[in-house]
Amino acid sequence: MITSTMQDDVPLTINAITRHTAAVHGEVELAAFDGEQVRRTPYAVVLDRALRLAGALRAAGVADGDRVGTFMWNTPAHLEAYFGVPNSGAVLHTINLRLFPEQIAGIIDHAADRVLLVDASMWDIVAPILGQRSSLRLVVVDGELDLTAAAGAVDGIPVVGYAEFLASGSPWTGEVADERAPAAMCYTSGTTGDPKGVVYSHRSVYLHAMANLTAAGFGIGDHDRLLQVVPMFHANGWGFPYAAWLGGAGLILPGRFLHPDALAPLIAKERPTVSGGVPTVWRGVFDYAREHGHDLTSLRVISCAGSAVPESLLRDYVGLGIQMYQAWGMTETSPLAAIARPPALDRGRDEWYWRTRTGRPVPGVEVRTVAEDGTVLPADGDSVGELQVRGPWVTASYHGGVGAEKFDDGWLRTGDMGTVDPAGAMKITDRLKDLIKSGGEWISSTEIEHVLTSHPAVADVAVIGIPDPRWEERPLAVVAIRPGVEVTDEQLRDHVRGSLAKWQAPEHWVRVDVVPKTGVGKIDKQRLRAAYNAGELVPHTLA
């Protein structure tokens, strides 16, 4: 019998990432934008502060496995928490700033956060719910705030300033020995019920970061500067902070200034090469930059995800020489799982076939489609079923054991319906819950949305099913029109009919100023359905 001679027991941990950063990339700079100026700090200094945070947490009684919540923007303090909290052996719990207060309270309780790090700009939002959180023992505030008044507002829970707290600790030198120990956790956005917790291991974070560094990922390395547009409170910031530190890429943090009028000039000035974000952000950045003359072409690649990326948006960026790729993943997949990059072999397809797929799995992730009866379907590009995924950075359960029905024999059920072609390219046709059953036939709301977003008058659109006495359900199109543009519902319907069957085109239409989004930038169809049921959305129905 032969055995491996490798050092297989060397753990893949966030400690290992920070050791590598200290040894190789200490002079690489963090650039942090505060709304007025950019402050630059070498990674070596950021790392020292992160380890002081780790030491302060341990001195405050935080033990291995304790949860430390963050309620923060894309700031240096949040980056320090990304590394300091897991390095201490505790679990980083990033909290979505855009959830409702009741949801925030619920996930703090469910996670049993012991310490909460809060951005001072968000204090008035989070303070009213903190006093009733039985697990909390300490609140640390980054930024200017009257701490005495703050402590009085949270029923006696100690409230300290971040700088003071950092000064209370010596740099932590401990190591996490078990790579399977919990490192971080995020909760899903709650669009399909109550938010559910996903707990990432040190090993999964390390491997996910490596996936981002590979050529099959985004090829992030020390030649890059990464603009962290993705909120760091959402799905580990898509893993970009860990990837940047492991690969030696510079980081640019825009703080809370995530609107196009801040991002476009910041890109032109700081010249990042890599970024990511949801389509609505990048649509706004492109339009603002074009109108005001800001140069975006330092960017070599943009990961665009969170919702289906309109082909028109992809073509706009590719036309600038920027490789914008549709990527796909979930909180449950850390989140990178697939990228819609054209392969070297075209297999008889043009590049836009590949760019408009949902994506091909990155190495380490497997995808399959499964029929309603549990049959695994062939990867023929035609057979539609529920997409399921597995891999070393895909969750196998939810925190607390909830949602067991989302898992199938070691595979995560995504809730997305779609196909997989012979080259492994996924194409999501709809969310399982968003398919519209009309006259015994299924209509894809996503497909209608794709067609409508290709119309030059349409700024944004969402399609939901509404009850129909004859057909069971029919599609309702909720449309936001670009400013200064005129178009009739009949013209939009005819545009849909130009690409889809006549019976698939909506006859029910509602105009809105803004299509509602969730806290992570996805179309909030749950809110739209509730608004329709409450009589707040009154359709115009075409003959």
Backbone torsions as a table, in degrees:
resi	resn	phi	psi	omega
1	MET	NA	136.9	178.3
2	ILE	-109.5	144.5	179.3
3	THR	-122.0	159.2	178.2
4	SER	-64.1	143.5	174.2
5	THR	-103.0	9.2	-176.6
6	MET	-81.0	160.2	177.2
7	GLN	-83.8	64.1	-173.4
8	ASP	-66.9	-15.2	-177.1
9	ASP	-89.2	-0.8	175.0
10	VAL	-70.1	116.4	-172.2
11	PRO	-75.3	141.9	174.2
12	LEU	-88.6	97.9	-174.4
13	THR	-131.2	168.3	173.7
14	ILE	-68.5	-28.0	170.9
15	ASN	-57.1	-40.6	-179.9
16	ALA	-65.5	-36.4	176.3
17	ILE	-62.6	-46.6	-177.0
18	THR	-69.1	-33.6	175.9
19	ARG	-62.7	-42.2	179.4
20	HIS	-65.1	-43.1	179.0
21	THR	-59.8	-45.6	-179.6
22	ALA	-62.0	-39.8	-175.1
23	ALA	-76.9	-31.0	-168.3
24	VAL	-120.6	-33.5	-168.9
25	HIS	-122.6	24.1	-175.1
26	GLY	-62.2	-25.8	-178.0
27	GLU	-88.7	-7.9	177.0
28	VAL	-65.2	145.4	-171.2
29	GLU	-102.3	141.6	162.7
30	LEU	-92.4	127.8	175.6
31	ALA	-113.0	117.7	-175.6
32	ALA	-115.8	124.6	-179.1
33	PHE	-95.1	127.5	-178.6
34	ASP	-108.3	14.8	-178.9
35	GLY	99.7	-19.6	179.8
36	GLU	-126.2	-43.2	-177.3
37	GLN	-142.2	166.4	178.0
38	VAL	-105.2	125.0	177.7
39	ARG	-104.0	134.9	-174.1
40	ARG	-113.9	134.5	-177.9
41	THR	-139.6	130.2	176.4
42	PRO	-64.7	148.0	178.7
43	TYR	-57.1	-32.4	179.8
44	ALA	-59.6	-38.9	178.9
45	VAL	-72.3	-41.1	177.4
46	VAL	-60.4	-42.0	-179.5
47	LEU	-65.0	-41.3	177.1
48	ASP	-59.2	-42.4	178.6
49	ARG	-66.8	-39.4	178.7
50	ALA	-61.3	-41.2	-179.5
51	LEU	-73.6	-28.9	172.7
52	ARG	-67.7	-37.4	174.3
53	LEU	-61.2	-44.1	178.1
54	ALA	-58.7	-45.0	179.1
55	GLY	-64.7	-38.9	178.8
56	ALA	-65.5	-38.8	177.9
57	LEU	-63.4	-44.5	179.0
58	ARG	-64.1	-40.1	178.7
59	ALA	-64.9	-28.1	179.3
60	ALA	-83.5	2.9	176.2
61	GLY	97.6	6.1	178.1
62	VAL	-74.1	127.6	-174.8
63	ALA	-110.9	173.0	176.8
64	ASP	-53.2	130.8	176.4
65	GLY	86.3	-12.2	176.2
66	ASP	-66.3	146.7	-179.3
67	ARG	-93.3	133.7	175.5
68	VAL	-118.2	111.7	-178.1
69	GLY	-84.5	150.5	172.8
70	THR	-125.1	138.3	176.7
71	PHE	-128.8	75.5	-164.6
72	MET	-144.4	158.8	174.6
73	TRP	-86.2	-167.2	179.4
74	ASN	-84.7	78.8	-172.6
75	THR	-122.6	164.0	176.3
76	PRO	-56.5	-40.7	179.8
77	ALA	-62.2	-37.4	178.6
78	HIS	-67.8	-39.1	176.7
79	LEU	-62.7	-41.1	177.5
80	GLU	-61.3	-36.6	177.2
81	ALA	-67.7	-35.5	179.4
82	TYR	-55.4	-35.2	-177.8
83	PHE	-103.5	-37.4	-177.1
84	GLY	-66.8	-43.5	-176.8
85	VAL	-64.5	-53.9	179.7
86	PRO	-64.8	-33.8	178.5
87	ASN	-62.1	-29.1	179.9
88	SER	-77.0	-10.8	-175.0
89	GLY	97.5	-8.4	177.5
90	ALA	-83.3	178.4	-175.4
91	VAL	-115.4	121.0	178.3
92	LEU	-75.8	122.6	178.6
93	HIS	-117.7	98.3	179.4
94	THR	-81.0	128.3	-174.4
95	ILE	-108.1	129.7	-179.4
96	ASN	-66.2	117.2	-178.0
97	LEU	-65.0	-19.0	-171.0
98	ARG	-100.4	6.5	174.1
99	LEU	-74.6	163.3	175.7
100	PHE	-71.2	151.6	-179.4
101	PRO	-53.0	-38.5	-179.9
102	GLU	-64.6	-37.1	177.8
103	GLN	-69.2	-40.5	178.5
104	ILE	-61.8	-46.2	178.1
105	ALA	-60.0	-42.2	-177.7
106	GLY	-64.2	-39.7	-177.6
107	ILE	-79.5	-29.5	172.2
108	ILE	-61.2	-43.5	179.1
109	ASP	-66.3	-45.0	-176.6
110	HIS	-66.0	-38.6	177.8
111	ALA	-77.6	-18.5	-176.6
112	ALA	58.3	50.8	179.0
113	ASP	-61.4	133.1	-179.5
114	ARG	-93.4	-37.7	178.5
115	VAL	-126.7	145.9	176.9
116	LEU	-127.5	125.3	173.4
117	LEU	-97.6	125.7	-171.9
118	VAL	-126.7	134.7	170.5
119	ASP	-73.9	131.0	-175.8
120	ALA	-57.1	-31.8	-179.3
121	SER	-65.7	-16.9	-178.1
122	MET	-106.4	6.9	-173.1
123	TRP	-60.2	-45.2	-175.5
124	ASP	-64.3	-24.6	179.7
125	ILE	-79.1	-42.7	-172.8
126	VAL	-90.6	-26.1	-173.7
127	ALA	-55.9	-42.3	-175.4
128	PRO	-61.2	-19.7	-176.9
129	ILE	-101.3	-5.2	-171.2
130	LEU	-77.5	-34.8	-174.7
131	GLY	-61.2	-25.8	-177.6
132	GLN	-93.9	4.8	-177.6
133	ARG	-87.7	106.1	-170.7
134	SER	-67.9	-24.1	-176.9
135	SER	-82.3	-22.7	-172.8
136	LEU	-68.9	134.4	176.7
137	ARG	-119.1	-15.9	-175.5
138	LEU	-161.1	141.1	173.6
139	VAL	-122.2	130.6	-179.7
140	VAL	-117.0	126.5	-173.9
141	VAL	-112.7	127.2	176.5
142	ASP	-99.6	116.8	-179.6
143	GLY	120.0	179.7	-176.4
144	GLU	-78.5	124.4	179.8
145	LEU	-162.0	144.3	173.2
146	ASP	-74.6	100.0	-172.3
147	LEU	-70.6	-31.2	178.4
148	THR	-64.8	-46.4	177.8
149	ALA	-65.7	-36.1	-179.3
150	ALA	-63.8	-43.1	179.7
151	ALA	-62.6	-36.4	178.3
152	GLY	-68.2	-22.3	-177.4
153	ALA	-85.2	-9.7	-176.1
154	VAL	-120.7	34.4	172.2
155	ASP	55.0	42.8	171.1
156	GLY	85.5	-1.9	174.0
157	ILE	-64.5	129.7	-180.0
158	PRO	-57.6	135.0	177.6
159	VAL	-124.3	122.2	-179.4
160	VAL	-126.7	158.5	176.4
161	GLY	-79.0	151.4	-175.5
162	TYR	-63.2	-44.7	-178.7
163	ALA	-62.7	-42.5	178.1
164	GLU	-62.5	-41.9	-178.5
165	PHE	-65.8	-42.1	179.7
166	LEU	-60.5	-39.3	-178.4
167	ALA	-68.4	-16.0	-177.5
168	SER	-81.9	-6.1	-175.2
169	GLY	-122.2	148.7	170.9
170	SER	-91.7	153.2	179.9
171	PRO	-54.6	129.4	-176.2
172	TRP	-76.2	134.9	-178.7
173	THR	-116.4	2.6	-179.8
174	GLY	-71.2	163.5	-179.1
175	GLU	-128.0	144.1	170.7
176	VAL	-82.7	119.6	-174.5
177	ALA	-83.3	-31.7	-174.0
178	ASP	-103.2	113.1	-178.9
179	GLU	-64.2	-16.4	178.9
180	ARG	-90.2	2.4	176.8
181	ALA	-67.0	150.1	179.4
182	PRO	-67.2	138.8	-179.6
183	ALA	-117.1	-37.0	-174.4
184	ALA	-154.7	161.3	175.8
185	MET	-149.2	147.5	175.8
186	CYS	-135.8	155.0	174.3
187	TYR	-107.9	143.3	176.7
188	THR	-61.9	164.1	-171.7
189	SER	-74.8	-9.2	175.2
190	GLY	81.2	17.0	179.9
191	THR	-76.5	-14.4	179.2
192	THR	-122.3	40.6	-178.5
193	GLY	119.9	-166.7	-179.6
194	ASP	-63.1	144.5	175.7
195	PRO	-55.9	142.0	-179.6
196	LYS	-120.5	140.0	-174.9
197	GLY	-85.2	134.7	174.4
198	VAL	-115.3	126.4	-176.9
199	VAL	-110.4	119.1	-178.1
200	TYR	-92.8	139.8	175.6
201	SER	-88.0	163.1	173.1
202	HIS	-56.5	-42.4	-179.1
203	ARG	-61.2	-45.5	-177.8
204	SER	-66.3	-37.7	178.4
205	VAL	-64.6	-43.5	-179.5
206	TYR	-63.1	-48.4	-178.2
207	LEU	-66.0	-37.3	177.8
208	HIS	-64.7	-39.9	176.9
209	ALA	-62.1	-42.1	177.9
210	MET	-61.5	-38.0	178.1
211	ALA	-60.9	-39.2	177.8
212	ASN	-65.1	-29.3	-177.4
213	LEU	-80.2	-22.4	-175.0
214	THR	-71.1	161.3	175.3
215	ALA	-63.7	-29.1	177.1
216	ALA	-75.1	-18.0	173.2
217	GLY	-91.2	-114.0	178.8
218	PHE	-120.1	7.2	174.4
219	GLY	60.0	34.6	-175.6
220	ILE	-71.9	130.1	179.5
221	GLY	-151.5	-168.8	-173.2
222	ASP	-75.9	0.1	172.4
223	HIS	-87.7	-3.0	-173.1
224	ASP	-106.4	157.6	164.1
225	ARG	-124.5	126.8	-172.7
226	LEU	-107.1	119.9	176.3
227	LEU	-88.6	115.2	-175.1
228	GLN	-85.7	78.3	176.4
229	VAL	-76.9	-37.3	179.4
230	VAL	-59.7	127.6	178.6
231	PRO	-57.6	132.9	-179.2
232	MET	-71.8	-8.2	174.6
233	PHE	-85.9	0.5	-175.4
234	HIS	-118.2	117.0	171.7
235	ALA	48.0	52.3	177.8
236	ASN	58.9	27.4	-177.0
237	GLY	58.1	30.8	-175.8
238	TRP	61.6	20.2	177.5
239	GLY	78.0	1.5	-174.8
240	PHE	-65.8	-39.8	179.1
241	PRO	-59.3	-42.6	179.3
242	TYR	-66.8	-40.7	179.8
243	ALA	-65.1	-41.8	-179.3
244	ALA	-62.0	-44.6	-178.9
245	TRP	-68.4	-40.4	-179.8
246	LEU	-67.8	-38.4	-177.4
247	GLY	-89.1	-10.7	179.5
248	GLY	83.4	17.0	177.0
249	ALA	-78.4	141.8	172.7
250	GLY	-66.1	150.0	178.9
251	LEU	-114.6	138.2	173.4
252	ILE	-118.3	118.1	-179.5
253	LEU	-106.7	120.0	-178.0
254	PRO	-88.3	10.6	-179.2
255	GLY	61.1	-133.3	178.4
256	ARG	-96.0	9.4	-173.5
257	PHE	-95.8	79.3	-171.4
258	LEU	-111.0	17.2	178.0
259	HIS	-92.8	156.6	-176.7
260	PRO	-55.0	-35.5	-177.7
261	ASP	-69.9	-14.8	172.4
262	ALA	-98.6	-41.6	-174.1
263	LEU	-70.4	-43.3	-176.7
264	ALA	-60.4	-49.1	177.1
265	PRO	-67.4	-30.4	177.6
266	LEU	-65.6	-40.7	176.9
267	ILE	-63.0	-45.0	-178.9
268	ALA	-61.7	-35.1	-176.9
269	LYS	-83.7	-45.4	-171.4
270	GLU	-90.5	-15.2	173.2
271	ARG	57.9	52.1	174.8
272	PRO	-66.9	158.7	179.1
273	THR	-111.7	-19.3	-176.9
274	VAL	-135.6	141.2	172.5
275	SER	-159.0	-178.7	179.2
276	GLY	-162.3	165.0	179.0
277	GLY	162.5	179.4	-176.7
278	VAL	-82.7	158.2	-175.9
279	PRO	-57.2	-38.4	-177.4
280	THR	-62.0	-37.2	178.0
281	VAL	-64.6	-47.3	-174.7
282	TRP	-73.8	-27.3	172.3
283	ARG	-63.6	-45.6	179.7
284	GLY	-63.8	-40.9	179.8
285	VAL	-64.1	-44.4	-179.2
286	PHE	-61.6	-49.1	-177.1
287	ASP	-64.1	-41.5	-179.2
288	TYR	-67.1	-43.6	-179.8
289	ALA	-63.3	-40.8	179.5
290	ARG	-65.1	-40.3	-177.8
291	GLU	-70.4	-35.3	-173.0
292	HIS	-108.2	3.8	172.8
293	GLY	77.5	29.6	178.4
294	HIS	-89.6	136.0	-177.5
295	ASP	-86.7	120.8	179.9
296	LEU	-103.1	-0.5	-164.0
297	THR	-78.1	1.7	170.2
298	SER	-67.1	-24.6	-178.5
299	LEU	-70.3	125.8	175.1
300	ARG	-95.5	-28.4	-178.8
301	VAL	-150.2	140.4	174.8
302	ILE	-128.0	127.0	171.2
303	SER	-88.9	118.4	-177.4
304	CYS	-117.1	123.2	-173.4
305	ALA	-158.3	-171.4	-179.2
306	GLY	100.8	-33.4	171.5
307	SER	-158.1	168.8	-178.0
308	ALA	-57.6	135.2	-176.8
309	VAL	-91.8	120.7	178.5
310	PRO	-60.4	139.3	179.0
311	GLU	-59.0	-34.0	-180.0
312	SER	-61.3	-36.7	178.9
313	LEU	-69.5	-43.8	177.0
314	LEU	-57.8	-45.1	-177.8
315	ARG	-65.9	-35.6	178.8
316	ASP	-61.2	-46.8	-177.6
317	TYR	-74.2	-41.5	177.5
318	VAL	-61.3	-33.1	176.7
319	GLY	-63.9	-23.1	175.6
320	LEU	-87.1	-1.5	-176.2
321	GLY	86.4	13.1	179.7
322	ILE	-101.4	127.3	179.2
323	GLN	-80.8	93.3	171.6
324	MET	-90.5	121.8	178.6
325	TYR	-114.6	133.6	167.9
326	GLN	-68.7	127.9	176.0
327	ALA	-117.9	158.8	-178.9
328	TRP	-135.6	140.2	174.8
329	GLY	-178.9	-176.8	-177.8
330	MET	-142.8	165.1	170.0
331	THR	-50.5	-37.3	-177.1
332	GLU	-69.0	-16.0	-178.3
333	THR	-112.6	16.2	169.0
334	SER	83.2	-12.7	9.9
335	PRO	-116.4	-5.0	-170.2
336	LEU	-65.7	123.8	177.5
337	ALA	-130.3	-33.7	-176.2
338	ALA	-151.1	151.0	178.8
339	ILE	-134.5	135.4	-178.6
340	ALA	-90.6	66.4	178.6
341	ARG	-100.1	132.3	177.2
342	PRO	-60.9	132.7	179.1
343	PRO	-75.8	163.8	178.1
344	ALA	-62.9	-38.0	175.6
345	LEU	-90.8	121.0	-174.6
346	ASP	-77.1	-17.2	177.1
347	ARG	53.0	34.5	177.0
348	GLY	79.9	9.8	-179.5
349	ARG	-117.1	149.0	174.7
350	ASP	-82.0	169.5	-173.7
351	GLU	-62.7	-26.4	-176.2
352	TRP	-78.9	-18.6	168.6
353	TYR	-61.5	-47.6	-176.3
354	TRP	-71.4	-40.1	-177.7
355	ARG	-66.7	-26.8	-177.6
356	THR	-98.1	4.0	167.9
357	ARG	-73.3	167.1	174.0
358	THR	-70.0	-30.7	175.3
359	GLY	145.3	162.4	171.7
360	ARG	-104.1	139.6	-175.6
361	PRO	-57.8	139.1	173.1
362	VAL	-75.8	156.0	179.5
363	PRO	-55.0	130.9	-177.0
364	GLY	109.4	-18.4	-178.9
365	VAL	-113.5	135.8	174.9
366	GLU	-114.9	145.7	-178.7
367	VAL	-131.1	143.3	172.7
368	ARG	-146.0	163.4	172.6
369	THR	-114.2	142.8	-174.9
370	VAL	-130.7	132.5	179.1
371	ALA	-73.7	167.8	-178.3
372	GLU	-59.5	-30.2	-179.2
373	ASP	-87.0	5.5	177.9
374	GLY	93.2	-1.6	179.2
375	THR	-71.7	130.6	174.1
376	VAL	-75.8	124.0	-173.0
377	LEU	-88.8	154.9	178.7
378	PRO	-70.2	150.0	176.4
379	ALA	-85.4	71.5	-174.9
380	ASP	-110.9	0.5	-179.4
381	GLY	80.3	-3.5	-178.3
382	ASP	-119.1	-34.6	-174.5
383	SER	-73.6	118.8	-176.5
384	VAL	-96.9	128.5	176.1
385	GLY	-154.4	-175.7	177.0
386	GLU	-77.6	131.4	177.8
387	LEU	-76.9	132.6	176.9
388	GLN	-126.8	147.1	-176.3
389	VAL	-135.0	156.5	171.2
390	ARG	-150.8	158.7	179.5
391	GLY	164.6	171.3	-173.6
392	PRO	-70.7	-10.9	173.4
393	TRP	-120.6	26.6	174.3
394	VAL	-106.9	132.6	-176.0
395	THR	-68.1	146.8	178.2
396	ALA	-103.5	-4.4	179.8
397	SER	-169.6	175.2	173.0
398	TYR	-108.1	153.2	178.8
399	HIS	-58.1	130.1	179.5
400	GLY	86.2	0.3	175.5
401	GLY	80.5	8.2	178.3
402	VAL	-74.9	164.0	172.7
403	GLY	65.6	32.7	-178.2
404	ALA	-61.4	-24.5	-178.5
405	GLU	-69.6	-10.1	-179.6
406	LYS	-83.6	3.0	-175.8
407	PHE	-125.7	139.7	-173.5
408	ASP	-135.2	96.5	173.8
409	ASP	53.2	48.5	178.3
410	GLY	87.5	0.4	178.0
411	TRP	-111.4	145.7	174.0
412	LEU	-88.2	124.8	174.0
413	ARG	-81.7	117.6	-173.1
414	THR	-80.1	-23.0	-172.3
415	GLY	81.7	-0.8	176.5
416	ASP	-95.1	136.7	173.4
417	MET	-97.0	140.1	179.5
418	GLY	-179.5	-166.4	-178.4
419	THR	-126.3	161.7	170.1
420	VAL	-129.5	128.7	-177.3
421	ASP	-92.6	175.4	-175.9
422	PRO	-61.6	-20.2	177.3
423	ALA	-91.9	6.3	178.4
424	GLY	86.7	3.7	-178.5
425	ALA	-75.5	123.3	176.9
426	MET	-85.0	148.8	171.4
427	LYS	-138.3	108.4	177.7
428	ILE	-76.9	125.5	178.3
429	THR	-94.1	-25.5	176.9
430	ASP	179.1	163.4	165.0
431	ARG	-72.2	142.8	-180.0
432	LEU	-53.1	-41.5	-177.4
433	LYS	-79.0	-10.6	-176.7
434	ASP	-103.2	-2.0	173.8
435	LEU	-65.7	143.0	-177.1
436	ILE	-109.2	121.4	-179.2
437	LYS	-94.1	110.0	-174.6
438	SER	-128.3	113.8	178.4
439	GLY	60.0	33.4	-179.8
440	GLY	84.0	-2.9	179.8
441	GLU	-113.2	150.4	178.2
442	TRP	-90.6	135.5	173.7
443	ILE	-116.1	131.6	178.9
444	SER	-87.2	116.4	176.7
445	SER	-64.4	-35.3	-179.8
446	THR	-63.6	-39.1	-179.4
447	GLU	-64.8	-41.9	177.2
448	ILE	-63.1	-41.8	179.4
449	GLU	-61.2	-41.5	178.0
450	HIS	-58.7	-45.4	-178.1
451	VAL	-65.6	-44.6	-177.0
452	LEU	-66.9	-36.5	179.5
453	THR	-69.4	-14.9	176.1
454	SER	-79.6	-10.5	178.2
455	HIS	-78.3	131.7	-174.9
456	PRO	-62.8	-18.8	-179.3
457	ALA	-84.7	-15.4	-171.1
458	VAL	-92.4	123.1	175.8
459	ALA	-86.9	-38.5	-178.7
460	ASP	-162.5	157.1	-177.1
461	VAL	-156.7	149.0	170.3
462	ALA	-137.2	142.0	179.2
463	VAL	-122.1	128.2	176.6
464	ILE	-127.6	160.8	175.2
465	GLY	-90.0	137.5	175.7
466	ILE	-125.4	153.3	-176.4
467	PRO	-60.9	145.1	177.6
468	ASP	-139.4	129.1	-175.1
469	PRO	-65.5	-24.1	-177.6
470	ARG	-97.9	-44.2	-170.4
471	TRP	-103.7	2.3	-176.9
472	GLU	81.2	-57.1	176.2
473	GLU	-143.0	151.1	171.6
474	ARG	-138.0	153.6	-179.8
475	PRO	-75.1	139.1	171.8
476	LEU	-114.1	123.8	179.2
477	ALA	-97.4	121.5	177.2
478	VAL	-105.3	113.0	-165.4
479	VAL	-123.4	134.7	168.6
480	ALA	-106.9	126.3	-176.0
481	ILE	-97.5	144.9	178.3
482	ARG	-62.1	142.6	-179.4
483	PRO	-57.3	137.3	176.0
484	GLY	78.6	5.4	-178.5
485	VAL	-109.9	139.1	178.0
486	GLU	-113.5	134.4	176.9
487	VAL	-157.0	143.7	-179.9
488	THR	-93.8	159.8	175.2
489	ASP	-61.2	-36.1	178.5
490	GLU	-62.0	-40.2	178.9
491	GLN	-65.7	-39.1	178.0
492	LEU	-67.5	-41.1	177.1
493	ARG	-60.6	-43.7	-179.9
494	ASP	-64.3	-33.7	176.9
495	HIS	-63.3	-41.6	177.2
496	VAL	-64.6	-43.6	-179.2
497	ARG	-63.9	-19.1	176.8
498	GLY	-72.3	-16.2	-177.9
499	SER	-121.3	-23.5	-176.2
500	LEU	-124.6	167.2	177.5
501	ALA	-62.4	149.3	-176.4
502	LYS	-55.3	-40.1	-176.0
503	TRP	-72.8	-14.4	178.0
504	GLN	-84.9	-17.6	-176.5
505	ALA	-74.4	136.6	179.8
506	PRO	-65.7	143.6	167.4
507	GLU	-107.1	-7.4	179.8
508	HIS	-107.8	128.8	-173.5
509	TRP	-136.0	141.3	173.5
510	VAL	-133.8	133.6	174.5
511	ARG	-96.4	136.1	176.5
512	VAL	-134.8	158.1	175.2
513	ASP	-73.0	-40.8	-177.8
514	VAL	-140.6	131.2	173.8
515	VAL	-76.9	124.3	-174.2
516	PRO	-64.0	142.4	179.8
517	LYS	-121.3	157.4	172.6
518	THR	-78.5	179.0	179.8
519	GLY	-64.5	-15.5	179.7
520	VAL	-112.2	18.5	171.8
521	GLY	87.2	7.5	177.8
522	LYS	-89.2	151.2	176.1
523	ILE	-60.3	130.0	-176.4
524	ASP	-93.6	81.6	-178.7
525	LYS	-71.0	-25.5	176.5
526	GLN	-62.2	-42.5	178.4
527	ARG	-68.3	-37.0	178.7
528	LEU	-65.3	-42.0	178.3
529	ARG	-62.9	-41.9	179.0
530	ALA	-64.0	-39.6	179.0
531	ALA	-65.7	-40.6	177.5
532	TYR	-63.9	-45.5	-178.5
533	ASN	-64.4	-28.4	179.7
534	ALA	-86.5	0.7	-179.9
535	GLY	79.8	13.5	-178.4
536	GLU	-85.6	-19.8	173.0
537	LEU	-109.4	112.7	-178.1
538	VAL	-111.4	107.3	-173.5
539	PRO	-72.4	151.2	163.7
540	HIS	-93.3	120.5	-175.3
541	THR	-104.4	126.5	-179.9
542	LEU	-85.1	149.4	177.7
543	ALA	-71.8	NA	NA
